[in-house]
Amino acid sequence: MSKTILPEGATKWVHHFGRGIGKFIVRPAFRVKLHGVERVPRDGALVVIANHSTMAEPQLLFGMLPRPSVFLVKAELFEAAGGLVGRFFRRLGQIPVKRGEVDRKPLVTAVGVLKDGGLVGVFPEGTRGTGDVANAERGAAWLVRATGATVLPVATRGTLRPEGSGRRFRPRVDIMFGEPVTPEIGKGRTGLEEGTELLRGELAALVKTLDEWRAENGFDAPRRHK
């Protein structure tokens, strides 16, 4: 069994309780099919990069990953319900990130988790949107450069209702785990930008593979935003 490696302020039993919510409460709302879950390294420093179309993906991944995970979560969610949500998230072990601001504190916290051999999850698009990975923030590449962690791309499709479709009952959701890679991220801003593009390409290719698989097997295509 993988060790539970969490940042300071987290509580193991709360973390496992939260994973149970994702696995036993959120998952039954969908018909979830996992592809390649055996590719997830069971120990060692691991950065998971995943696409993000709706609020369901983080909850599903949190429950479906076969080892404890710490995700970088936008800080606005921590402020909900007068900060109660934030206190719960911190006990879960999640790390708040302020989008669009230069703040290395959350990344330094994540580095500590990785150096202890933990898993850190990042949605590199930066904001919830189409899940098409058109853009990517630099956090994942920075973490890999700082720790030498392995990277695992994960693609999810099916949570976003197709354009023009009606209400769906237990829609089919596919989660595809890619091949782990250990990229070399160069020094300086240029190295970080090149590394970011490399990771974006890995994730975009996996999302494309999953889209093609779903199309070949008759599942709905993702809704696109113009």
C-alpha positions in Angstrom: 0.0 0.0 0.0 1.3 3.5 -0.9 2.3 5.7 2.0 0.0 8.7 2.7 2.3 11.7 2.2 0.5 15.0 2.9 1.5 18.6 3.5 1.6 20.1 7.0 -1.9 20.7 8.4 -3.5 17.7 6.7 -5.1 14.8 8.6 -4.8 11.3 7.2 -8.2 10.1 8.2 -9.9 13.2 6.7 -7.9 12.6 3.5 -9.0 9.0 3.2 -12.6 10.0 4.1 -12.4 12.5 1.2 -11.2 9.8 -1.2 -14.1 7.7 -0.1 -16.5 10.5 -1.1 -15.0 10.6 -4.6 -15.0 6.8 -4.9 -18.3 5.8 -3.3 -20.5 9.0 -3.7 -19.3 10.9 -6.7 -18.4 7.9 -8.9 -21.9 6.2 -8.8 -23.4 9.3 -10.4 -21.5 8.3 -13.6 -20.7 5.0 -15.4 -16.9 5.3 -15.0 -14.4 3.2 -17.1 -10.7 3.3 -16.2 -8.2 2.8 -18.9 -4.6 1.9 -18.0 -4.8 2.4 -14.3 -2.0 -0.1 -13.9 0.4 2.5 -15.4 0.1 4.6 -12.2 3.4 4.2 -10.2 2.5 3.0 -6.8 5.3 4.9 -5.0 7.8 7.6 -5.6 7.5 11.3 -6.5 4.8 11.7 -9.1 3.2 14.7 -10.8 -0.2 14.0 -12.3 -1.3 16.4 -15.1 -5.0 16.2 -16.1 -7.5 18.0 -18.2 -10.4 19.8 -16.5 -13.8 20.4 -18.1 -16.1 20.4 -15.0 -15.9 20.2 -11.2 -16.5 16.5 -11.4 -13.0 15.6 -12.7 -11.1 16.6 -9.6 -13.5 14.7 -7.3 -13.4 11.6 -9.5 -9.6 11.6 -9.9 -9.2 12.1 -6.1 -11.2 9.0 -5.5 -10.0 6.9 -8.5 -6.3 7.3 -8.2 -4.9 4.2 -6.6 -2.7 6.1 -4.1 -3.1 9.2 -1.9 -2.9 12.5 -3.8 -2.4 16.2 -3.1 -3.9 18.6 -5.7 -3.2 22.2 -6.4 -6.7 23.9 -6.1 -7.7 27.4 -7.0 -7.8 29.6 -3.9 -11.3 30.9 -4.5 -12.7 27.4 -3.6 -11.0 27.6 -0.2 -13.0 30.8 0.6 -16.5 29.2 0.1 -18.9 29.0 3.0 -16.9 31.6 5.0 -13.8 29.5 4.8 -15.3 26.3 6.0 -14.6 24.6 2.7 -11.0 25.8 2.9 -10.4 24.3 6.3 -11.8 21.0 5.0 -9.6 21.2 1.9 -6.5 21.8 4.0 -7.4 18.8 6.2 -7.7 16.8 3.0 -4.2 17.9 2.1 -5.1 20.1 -0.9 -3.0 23.2 -1.6 -4.6 26.6 -2.5 -3.2 28.4 -5.6 -4.0 32.0 -6.6 -4.4 32.0 -10.4 -2.5 34.6 -12.3 -0.4 35.7 -9.3 3.3 35.0 -8.6 3.2 33.0 -5.4 5.8 30.2 -4.9 4.5 29.2 -1.4 2.0 26.6 -2.8 4.7 25.2 -5.1 7.2 25.0 -2.3 4.6 23.1 -0.3 4.1 20.7 -3.2 7.8 20.3 -3.6 8.0 19.1 0.0 5.3 16.4 -0.7 7.2 15.3 -3.9 10.5 15.1 -2.2 9.0 12.8 0.4 7.8 10.5 -2.4 4.2 11.7 -2.7 1.8 12.5 -5.6 0.9 16.0 -6.6 -1.9 16.6 -9.1 -2.1 19.7 -11.4 -4.7 20.9 -13.8 -2.3 22.8 -16.1 -4.9 24.6 -18.1 -5.2 27.0 -15.3 -9.0 27.4 -15.3 -12.0 25.1 -15.8 -12.9 25.2 -19.5 -13.2 22.9 -22.5 -10.7 20.4 -21.2 -8.9 20.7 -24.5 -5.6 21.7 -23.0 -5.1 24.6 -25.5 -3.0 26.5 -22.9 -1.0 25.4 -19.9 0.4 27.2 -16.8 4.0 26.5 -15.7 3.4 25.0 -12.3 3.8 21.4 -13.4 7.0 22.0 -15.2 8.4 23.9 -12.3 7.6 21.1 -9.9 9.3 18.5 -12.2 12.4 20.7 -12.6 12.6 21.2 -8.8 12.2 17.6 -7.8 13.0 15.3 -10.8 9.5 13.8 -10.4 7.9 11.4 -12.9 4.9 12.8 -14.8 1.7 11.0 -15.5 -0.8 12.5 -17.9 -4.5 11.6 -17.2 -7.4 12.4 -19.6 -11.0 12.5 -18.7 -14.0 12.7 -21.0 -17.8 12.5 -20.5 -18.5 14.8 -17.6 -19.3 17.7 -19.9 -22.8 17.4 -21.5 -22.7 17.6 -25.3 -24.1 20.7 -26.9 -27.8 20.3 -27.5 -28.3 17.2 -25.5 -30.8 16.8 -22.7 -30.4 15.9 -19.1 -28.3 12.7 -18.8 -28.7 9.8 -16.3 -25.4 8.4 -15.2 -23.4 9.4 -18.3 -20.5 7.4 -19.4 -17.2 8.8 -18.2 -13.8 7.5 -19.4 -10.5 8.1 -17.5 -7.4 7.3 -19.4 -4.0 7.1 -17.7 -1.0 7.7 -20.0 2.5 6.4 -19.8 4.7 7.8 -17.1 7.5 10.0 -18.4 10.5 11.7 -16.6 11.3 14.7 -18.7 14.3 16.9 -18.4 13.3 20.5 -17.8 16.0 23.0 -18.8 17.2 26.0 -16.8 15.8 29.5 -16.8 12.6 30.9 -18.2 13.2 29.3 -21.6 13.7 25.8 -20.1 10.5 26.3 -18.1 8.5 27.4 -21.2 9.8 24.5 -23.3 9.1 22.1 -20.4 5.6 23.5 -20.1 5.0 23.0 -23.8 6.3 19.4 -23.6 3.9 18.5 -20.8 1.0 20.2 -22.6 1.8 18.2 -25.6 1.8 14.9 -23.6 -1.6 15.7 -22.1 -3.1 17.0 -25.3 -2.0 13.8 -27.2 -3.6 11.6 -24.5 -6.9 13.6 -24.6 -6.9 13.2 -28.4 -6.3 9.5 -28.0 -9.3 9.2 -25.6 -11.5 11.3 -27.9 -10.7 9.0 -30.8 -11.4 5.9 -28.7 -14.8 7.3 -27.6 -15.7 8.3 -31.2 -14.8 4.8 -32.4 -16.9 3.2 -29.7 -20.0 5.4 -30.2 -19.7 7.7 -27.1 -20.6 11.3 -27.3 -17.9 13.9 -28.3 -17.0 16.7 -25.9 -18.8 20.0 -26.2 -16.5 22.6 -27.7 -16.5 26.3 -26.8 -15.7 28.8 -29.5 
